[in-house]
Amino acid sequence: MSVEKQELIEKNLSRVFNENYFKANLSTEDFEKYQSVKKDVSIQKGDYLFDEHETAQGVYLITKGTLKLSKSGVYGKDQILRFIKEGDLIGYRSLLIGEDFQAKAEAMADVDAKFIPGDFFLHLLEADSKLSFAMLQKFAYELGESSNTITFLAQKTVRERLAEVLLLLEQKLGADPEGFIKISLTREEIANLIGTATESAIRLISEFKQDQLIETEGRNIKILNHEKLMKLGHVIM
């Protein structure tokens, strides 16, 4: 999916999932209920917003920080699924299908979120058709991303996968004023994302630096040549 379409879907959801919209469009009774049931949640770096196999009690709107969504594999090794940033809504999939969380959300930095209990979230979906449609768009987008991930792991080389992951991380999380992607990842975490051994990820990052595709500063990475990375990873953005 193009960056423009992804941003449009995110904007559509943020436009209808915020306090100002609720105040203007919900009934007085529903808005007062929202005000009484919402909770502010704060966690520190390394803590979990929720863990695998916990019962889903509601949804979380991230208002500050970044989280790593991961799942334990067969041999106990975590598999990173995606990163959650400010403005993202999480927890709804397990809630809607009535199952425990199938992944854990770990704070990569201090995180603030608004928690909305499940019963009231489901009521919101019934009460507001614009919110329901925005959520359907989000589901459809994430389903497409899951299909892309399968193709990504099955058909691309590790070198191609690294190029794509770096581009997608910058697209998803943005870059700081110096151009570094707004997340600090260990080489093991990068290896996890591209499905290879840590040693291979270290070697590839070194090669990308030698080819002047990227620049590194500790765990931080800056993309120097987007066009070459896109060609290398066969990425259309």
MARMIGU-511773 format. One record per residue (C-alpha): residue number from 0; residue in three letters; x, y, z. Coordinates in steps of 0.02 Angstrom, whole numbers. Layout:
BEGIN
@i:NUM | aa:Ala | X:X | Y:Y | Z:Z
...
//
This chain:
BEGIN
@i:0 | aa:Met | X:0 | Y:0 | Z:0
@i:1 | aa:Ser | X:61 | Y:176 | Z:-39
@i:2 | aa:Val | X:116 | Y:293 | Z:99
@i:3 | aa:Glu | X:-27 | Y:411 | Z:52
@i:4 | aa:Lys | X:-161 | Y:277 | Z:74
@i:5 | aa:Gln | X:-88 | Y:219 | Z:239
@i:6 | aa:Glu | X:-82 | Y:397 | Z:305
@i:7 | aa:Leu | X:-262 | Y:425 | Z:247
@i:8 | aa:Ile | X:-322 | Y:272 | Z:343
@i:9 | aa:Glu | X:-230 | Y:329 | Z:500
@i:10 | aa:Lys | X:-301 | Y:505 | Z:483
@i:11 | aa:Asn | X:-478 | Y:439 | Z:458
@i:12 | aa:Leu | X:-466 | Y:341 | Z:620
@i:13 | aa:Ser | X:-385 | Y:481 | Z:721
@i:14 | aa:Arg | X:-518 | Y:602 | Z:657
@i:15 | aa:Val | X:-659 | Y:499 | Z:733
@i:16 | aa:Phe | X:-571 | Y:424 | Z:883
@i:17 | aa:Asn | X:-535 | Y:572 | Z:994
@i:18 | aa:Glu | X:-618 | Y:668 | Z:1134
@i:19 | aa:Asn | X:-670 | Y:817 | Z:1028
@i:20 | aa:Tyr | X:-759 | Y:705 | Z:903
@i:21 | aa:Phe | X:-844 | Y:607 | Z:1041
@i:22 | aa:Lys | X:-904 | Y:768 | Z:1124
@i:23 | aa:Ala | X:-977 | Y:833 | Z:960
@i:24 | aa:Asn | X:-1055 | Y:671 | Z:897
@i:25 | aa:Leu | X:-1101 | Y:559 | Z:1043
@i:26 | aa:Ser | X:-1258 | Y:581 | Z:1145
@i:27 | aa:Thr | X:-1236 | Y:676 | Z:1308
@i:28 | aa:Glu | X:-1261 | Y:513 | Z:1402
@i:29 | aa:Asp | X:-1130 | Y:420 | Z:1300
@i:30 | aa:Phe | X:-1003 | Y:561 | Z:1313
@i:31 | aa:Glu | X:-1025 | Y:569 | Z:1502
@i:32 | aa:Lys | X:-1002 | Y:381 | Z:1506
@i:33 | aa:Tyr | X:-842 | Y:397 | Z:1404
@i:34 | aa:Gln | X:-776 | Y:528 | Z:1524
@i:35 | aa:Ser | X:-809 | Y:415 | Z:1672
@i:36 | aa:Val | X:-738 | Y:251 | Z:1604
@i:37 | aa:Lys | X:-580 | Y:308 | Z:1512
@i:38 | aa:Lys | X:-418 | Y:289 | Z:1607
@i:39 | aa:Asp | X:-246 | Y:364 | Z:1584
@i:40 | aa:Val | X:-108 | Y:232 | Z:1585
@i:41 | aa:Ser | X:79 | Y:264 | Z:1594
@i:42 | aa:Ile | X:219 | Y:135 | Z:1586
@i:43 | aa:Gln | X:407 | Y:149 | Z:1583
@i:44 | aa:Lys | X:530 | Y:84 | Z:1454
@i:45 | aa:Gly | X:541 | Y:-105 | Z:1464
@i:46 | aa:Asp | X:370 | Y:-127 | Z:1546
@i:47 | aa:Tyr | X:224 | Y:-212 | Z:1461
@i:48 | aa:Leu | X:60 | Y:-127 | Z:1418
@i:49 | aa:Phe | X:-11 | Y:-303 | Z:1404
@i:50 | aa:Asp | X:64 | Y:-477 | Z:1396
@i:51 | aa:Glu | X:29 | Y:-634 | Z:1297
@i:52 | aa:His | X:-118 | Y:-738 | Z:1359
@i:53 | aa:Glu | X:-190 | Y:-596 | Z:1464
@i:54 | aa:Thr | X:-377 | Y:-572 | Z:1444
@i:55 | aa:Ala | X:-417 | Y:-424 | Z:1333
@i:56 | aa:Gln | X:-512 | Y:-299 | Z:1439
@i:57 | aa:Gly | X:-516 | Y:-152 | Z:1320
@i:58 | aa:Val | X:-420 | Y:-49 | Z:1193
@i:59 | aa:Tyr | X:-274 | Y:72 | Z:1210
@i:60 | aa:Leu | X:-248 | Y:234 | Z:1116
@i:61 | aa:Ile | X:-62 | Y:276 | Z:1122
@i:62 | aa:Thr | X:-35 | Y:460 | Z:1160
@i:63 | aa:Lys | X:154 | Y:457 | Z:1187
@i:64 | aa:Gly | X:298 | Y:338 | Z:1151
@i:65 | aa:Thr | X:330 | Y:181 | Z:1049
@i:66 | aa:Leu | X:296 | Y:-2 | Z:1086
@i:67 | aa:Lys | X:361 | Y:-165 | Z:1015
@i:68 | aa:Leu | X:225 | Y:-294 | Z:980
@i:69 | aa:Ser | X:300 | Y:-469 | Z:985
@i:70 | aa:Lys | X:249 | Y:-651 | Z:1004
@i:71 | aa:Ser | X:340 | Y:-798 | Z:1084
@i:72 | aa:Gly | X:393 | Y:-930 | Z:957
@i:73 | aa:Val | X:395 | Y:-1118 | Z:971
@i:74 | aa:Tyr | X:568 | Y:-1120 | Z:1050
@i:75 | aa:Gly | X:538 | Y:-972 | Z:1164
@i:76 | aa:Lys | X:618 | Y:-843 | Z:1049
@i:77 | aa:Asp | X:516 | Y:-685 | Z:1024
@i:78 | aa:Gln | X:460 | Y:-636 | Z:850
@i:79 | aa:Ile | X:433 | Y:-450 | Z:824
@i:80 | aa:Leu | X:268 | Y:-420 | Z:734
@i:81 | aa:Arg | X:267 | Y:-231 | Z:718
@i:82 | aa:Phe | X:296 | Y:-68 | Z:809
@i:83 | aa:Ile | X:159 | Y:40 | Z:885
@i:84 | aa:Lys | X:178 | Y:229 | Z:886
@i:85 | aa:Glu | X:89 | Y:381 | Z:954
@i:86 | aa:Gly | X:-87 | Y:392 | Z:884
@i:87 | aa:Asp | X:-106 | Y:204 | Z:858
@i:88 | aa:Leu | X:-250 | Y:104 | Z:931
@i:89 | aa:Ile | X:-211 | Y:-72 | Z:993
@i:90 | aa:Gly | X:-296 | Y:-215 | Z:1083
@i:91 | aa:Tyr | X:-454 | Y:-218 | Z:978
@i:92 | aa:Arg | X:-422 | Y:-379 | Z:879
@i:93 | aa:Ser | X:-420 | Y:-493 | Z:1030
@i:94 | aa:Leu | X:-564 | Y:-398 | Z:1108
@i:95 | aa:Leu | X:-675 | Y:-412 | Z:953
@i:96 | aa:Ile | X:-650 | Y:-600 | Z:930
@i:97 | aa:Gly | X:-656 | Y:-639 | Z:1115
@i:98 | aa:Glu | X:-484 | Y:-714 | Z:1141
@i:99 | aa:Asp | X:-336 | Y:-679 | Z:1254
@i:100 | aa:Phe | X:-197 | Y:-569 | Z:1186
@i:101 | aa:Gln | X:-89 | Y:-667 | Z:1064
@i:102 | aa:Ala | X:58 | Y:-547 | Z:1078
@i:103 | aa:Lys | X:140 | Y:-433 | Z:1206
@i:104 | aa:Ala | X:166 | Y:-245 | Z:1195
@i:105 | aa:Glu | X:331 | Y:-187 | Z:1269
@i:106 | aa:Ala | X:374 | Y:-3 | Z:1290
@i:107 | aa:Met | X:528 | Y:50 | Z:1189
@i:108 | aa:Ala | X:522 | Y:216 | Z:1282
@i:109 | aa:Asp | X:407 | Y:288 | Z:1416
@i:110 | aa:Val | X:228 | Y:268 | Z:1355
@i:111 | aa:Asp | X:64 | Y:357 | Z:1393
@i:112 | aa:Ala | X:-102 | Y:286 | Z:1335
@i:113 | aa:Lys | X:-288 | Y:305 | Z:1358
@i:114 | aa:Phe | X:-379 | Y:144 | Z:1404
@i:115 | aa:Ile | X:-560 | Y:120 | Z:1353
@i:116 | aa:Pro | X:-652 | Y:-33 | Z:1425
@i:117 | aa:Gly | X:-708 | Y:-163 | Z:1300
@i:118 | aa:Asp | X:-895 | Y:-150 | Z:1329
@i:119 | aa:Phe | X:-894 | Y:37 | Z:1299
@i:120 | aa:Phe | X:-781 | Y:21 | Z:1146
@i:121 | aa:Leu | X:-904 | Y:-103 | Z:1070
@i:122 | aa:His | X:-1045 | Y:18 | Z:1110
@i:123 | aa:Leu | X:-952 | Y:156 | Z:1018
@i:124 | aa:Leu | X:-939 | Y:47 | Z:863
@i:125 | aa:Glu | X:-1127 | Y:18 | Z:868
@i:126 | aa:Ala | X:-1168 | Y:201 | Z:902
@i:127 | aa:Asp | X:-1059 | Y:284 | Z:769
@i:128 | aa:Ser | X:-1053 | Y:222 | Z:589
@i:129 | aa:Lys | X:-904 | Y:333 | Z:544
@i:130 | aa:Leu | X:-800 | Y:255 | Z:682
@i:131 | aa:Ser | X:-854 | Y:81 | Z:628
@i:132 | aa:Phe | X:-804 | Y:116 | Z:448
@i:133 | aa:Ala | X:-635 | Y:186 | Z:502
@i:134 | aa:Met | X:-604 | Y:28 | Z:602
@i:135 | aa:Leu | X:-652 | Y:-81 | Z:453
@i:136 | aa:Gln | X:-525 | Y:12 | Z:348
@i:137 | aa:Lys | X:-393 | Y:-19 | Z:480
@i:138 | aa:Phe | X:-435 | Y:-205 | Z:487
@i:139 | aa:Ala | X:-424 | Y:-217 | Z:297
@i:140 | aa:Tyr | X:-256 | Y:-127 | Z:296
@i:141 | aa:Glu | X:-182 | Y:-240 | Z:430
@i:142 | aa:Leu | X:-245 | Y:-396 | Z:340
@i:143 | aa:Gly | X:-154 | Y:-337 | Z:184
@i:144 | aa:Glu | X:3 | Y:-304 | Z:286
@i:145 | aa:Ser | X:-3 | Y:-481 | Z:355
@i:146 | aa:Ser | X:-11 | Y:-550 | Z:178
@i:147 | aa:Asn | X:135 | Y:-440 | Z:128
@i:148 | aa:Thr | X:237 | Y:-506 | Z:275
@i:149 | aa:Ile | X:213 | Y:-686 | Z:218
@i:150 | aa:Thr | X:276 | Y:-640 | Z:44
@i:151 | aa:Phe | X:416 | Y:-536 | Z:119
@i:152 | aa:Leu | X:485 | Y:-682 | Z:220
@i:153 | aa:Ala | X:456 | Y:-816 | Z:89
@i:154 | aa:Gln | X:517 | Y:-734 | Z:-71
@i:155 | aa:Lys | X:644 | Y:-598 | Z:-31
@i:156 | aa:Thr | X:827 | Y:-620 | Z:9
@i:157 | aa:Val | X:891 | Y:-562 | Z:179
@i:158 | aa:Arg | X:976 | Y:-414 | Z:95
@i:159 | aa:Glu | X:813 | Y:-363 | Z:12
@i:160 | aa:Arg | X:720 | Y:-387 | Z:176
@i:161 | aa:Leu | X:839 | Y:-272 | Z:271
@i:162 | aa:Ala | X:818 | Y:-135 | Z:140
@i:163 | aa:Glu | X:629 | Y:-146 | Z:151
@i:164 | aa:Val | X:624 | Y:-152 | Z:341
@i:165 | aa:Leu | X:729 | Y:5 | Z:357
@i:166 | aa:Leu | X:617 | Y:98 | Z:236
@i:167 | aa:Leu | X:458 | Y:39 | Z:324
@i:168 | aa:Leu | X:524 | Y:84 | Z:496
@i:169 | aa:Glu | X:561 | Y:261 | Z:438
@i:170 | aa:Gln | X:390 | Y:271 | Z:354
@i:171 | aa:Lys | X:301 | Y:208 | Z:510
@i:172 | aa:Leu | X:398 | Y:296 | Z:648
@i:173 | aa:Gly | X:475 | Y:445 | Z:560
@i:174 | aa:Ala | X:649 | Y:521 | Z:579
@i:175 | aa:Asp | X:724 | Y:643 | Z:703
@i:176 | aa:Pro | X:793 | Y:813 | Z:651
@i:177 | aa:Glu | X:961 | Y:732 | Z:611
@i:178 | aa:Gly | X:879 | Y:603 | Z:498
@i:179 | aa:Phe | X:894 | Y:451 | Z:611
@i:180 | aa:Ile | X:744 | Y:333 | Z:619
@i:181 | aa:Lys | X:648 | Y:364 | Z:779
@i:182 | aa:Ile | X:685 | Y:198 | Z:861
@i:183 | aa:Ser | X:839 | Y:120 | Z:938
@i:184 | aa:Leu | X:853 | Y:-65 | Z:894
@i:185 | aa:Thr | X:982 | Y:-194 | Z:943
@i:186 | aa:Arg | X:1061 | Y:-295 | Z:804
@i:187 | aa:Glu | X:968 | Y:-446 | Z:873
@i:188 | aa:Glu | X:802 | Y:-355 | Z:854
@i:189 | aa:Ile | X:845 | Y:-308 | Z:674
@i:190 | aa:Ala | X:891 | Y:-490 | Z:640
@i:191 | aa:Asn | X:723 | Y:-541 | Z:713
@i:192 | aa:Leu | X:631 | Y:-421 | Z:598
@i:193 | aa:Ile | X:714 | Y:-488 | Z:440
@i:194 | aa:Gly | X:717 | Y:-671 | Z:490
@i:195 | aa:Thr | X:903 | Y:-705 | Z:500
@i:196 | aa:Ala | X:1044 | Y:-736 | Z:625
@i:197 | aa:Thr | X:1113 | Y:-589 | Z:722
@i:198 | aa:Glu | X:1284 | Y:-614 | Z:642
@i:199 | aa:Ser | X:1208 | Y:-600 | Z:468
@i:200 | aa:Ala | X:1116 | Y:-439 | Z:516
@i:201 | aa:Ile | X:1278 | Y:-363 | Z:582
@i:202 | aa:Arg | X:1369 | Y:-408 | Z:420
@i:203 | aa:Leu | X:1230 | Y:-336 | Z:311
@i:204 | aa:Ile | X:1222 | Y:-174 | Z:408
@i:205 | aa:Ser | X:1410 | Y:-156 | Z:386
@i:206 | aa:Glu | X:1390 | Y:-186 | Z:199
@i:207 | aa:Phe | X:1251 | Y:-56 | Z:187
@i:208 | aa:Lys | X:1365 | Y:68 | Z:275
@i:209 | aa:Gln | X:1509 | Y:31 | Z:155
@i:210 | aa:Asp | X:1390 | Y:55 | Z:8
@i:211 | aa:Gln | X:1338 | Y:223 | Z:84
@i:212 | aa:Leu | X:1157 | Y:169 | Z:94
@i:213 | aa:Ile | X:1145 | Y:203 | Z:280
@i:214 | aa:Glu | X:1237 | Y:285 | Z:424
@i:215 | aa:Thr | X:1238 | Y:218 | Z:602
@i:216 | aa:Glu | X:1266 | Y:298 | Z:771
@i:217 | aa:Gly | X:1263 | Y:162 | Z:902
@i:218 | aa:Arg | X:1093 | Y:79 | Z:885
@i:219 | aa:Asn | X:1021 | Y:220 | Z:779
@i:220 | aa:Ile | X:1011 | Y:212 | Z:590
@i:221 | aa:Lys | X:995 | Y:349 | Z:460
@i:222 | aa:Ile | X:948 | Y:311 | Z:280
@i:223 | aa:Leu | X:1065 | Y:402 | Z:161
@i:224 | aa:Asn | X:1000 | Y:341 | Z:-7
@i:225 | aa:His | X:816 | Y:303 | Z:-12
@i:226 | aa:Glu | X:810 | Y:273 | Z:-200
@i:227 | aa:Lys | X:946 | Y:139 | Z:-196
@i:228 | aa:Leu | X:866 | Y:54 | Z:-46
@i:229 | aa:Met | X:698 | Y:50 | Z:-135
@i:230 | aa:Lys | X:777 | Y:-29 | Z:-289
@i:231 | aa:Leu | X:873 | Y:-152 | Z:-183
@i:232 | aa:Gly | X:719 | Y:-204 | Z:-84
@i:233 | aa:His | X:600 | Y:-196 | Z:-234
@i:234 | aa:Val | X:493 | Y:-77 | Z:-132
@i:235 | aa:Ile | X:361 | Y:40 | Z:-204
@i:236 | aa:Met | X:315 | Y:183 | Z:-87
//
